[in-house]
Amino acid sequence: MRPARFLKIAVAAAIAAILAAEGWWLTEGYRDARACLTVLPALEESGELVVGSLRRSDSLPGVFEIGYRATDIAGSRSGRLRCAFGDGPDGRRHLLGVEFDGQPIGEARLYFLERFWLGDPAAVRSGEARLRSDVPPLAFLAAMIGRPHPSLIGALLCALLAAAALAAGRLTERRQRG
């Protein structure tokens, strides 16, 4: 196989790896961000909920933080919800922890939240009826992406190196012809 052909294949493989890694990262981020938003009405049991901010933690990629305002008969107050997600022993994505207004919720409540709230479409729909998001679509996308995944950085580096080698090879071929 000629070196130029090999480099083209390497560039294509690196780009495919980038797309696959980032696609998976985005899918996981979207699922986790939506689940965290869905948890909010279960913990804030009454009133109208307006989400003002959503972000993914820089240091802990499986953690999302939501800033919101709850309005009910007693008035209006701001709050914060943090949700931690990770892969469970069954290989599926799970809600591993929730911090509500600065306090972690207990394991039993976490289990019931995931099993009986997130697992019940009717409960989720009833909660979504009270939930409004003022988070712009680009901010939601930024929260889904968060910090680039380490595999993405490696794939980008491989693609850049392969593209540079391909360009250098073509430049050398042109000089030899000319």
URSULJO-V307356 format. One record per pair of residues at least 24 apart in sequence whose ideal C-beta (glycine too) atoms are under 10 Angstrom apart, sorted by the first residue. I is the first residue (numbers start at 1). J is the second residue. Records with the same first field share a line. If there is no record, write none. Layout:
I: J  J
//
This chain:
2: 169
3: 165  166  169
4: 165  166  169  170  172  173
6: 162  165  166  169
7: 161  162  163  164  165  166  167  168  169  170
8: 162  163  166  169
9: 162
10: 158  159  161  162  163  165  166
11: 158  159  160  161  162  163  164  165  166
12: 159  162
13: 155  158  159  162
14: 154  155  156  157  158  159  160  161  162  163
15: 155  156  158  159  162  163
16: 155  159
17: 151  152  154  155  156  158  159
18: 151  152  153  154  155  156  158  159
19: 152  155
20: 151  152  155
21: 148  149  150  151  152  153  154  155  156
22: 145  148  149  151  152  155  156
24: 149  151  152
25: 61  144  145  146  147  148  149  151  152
26: 141  144  145  146  149
27: 144
28: 61  62  85  87  93  144  149
29: 56  61  62  64  85  140  141  142  143  144  145  146  149
30: 140  141  143  144  145
31: 85  93  144
32: 56  61  62  63  64  83  84  85  86  93  95  143  144  146
33: 64  66  83  85  135  140  141  143  144  146
34: 64  124  140  144
35: 64  83  85  93  94  95  114  118  124
36: 63  64  65  66  81  82  83  84  85  95  98  143
37: 64  66  68  81  83  127  128  131  133  135  140
38: 83  95  113  117  118  123  124  125  127  128  131
39: 64  66  81  83  95  98  100  105  110  113  114  117  118  124  127
40: 66  68  70  79  81  83  98  100  127  128  130  131
41: 70  117  123  124  126  127  128  129  130  131
42: 98  100  109  112  113  114  116  117  118  123  124  126  127
43: 70  79  81  98  100  101  105  109  113  117  127
44: 68  70  72  77  79  81  100  101  127  130  131
45: 70  72  127  130
46: 70  71  72  73  74  130
47: 71  72  73  74  75  76  77  130
48: 72  76  129  130  131  132
49: 79  81  127  128  130  131  132  133
50: 76  78  130  131  132  133  134  135
51: 81  131  132  133  134  135  140
52: 78  133  134  135
53: 80  133  134  135  139  143
54: 81  133  134  135  136  139  140  142  143  144
55: 135  139  140  142  143  146
56: 142  143  144  145  146  147
57: 82  84  143  146  147
58: 146  147
59: 147
60: 84  85  86  146  147
61: 85  86  146  147  148  149  150
62: 86  87  93  96  97  146
63: 96  97  99  146
64: 143  144  146
65: 99  143
66: 133  135  143
67: 135
68: 131  132  133  134  135
69: 132  134
70: 130
72: 130
77: 101
83: 113
84: 110
94: 118
//
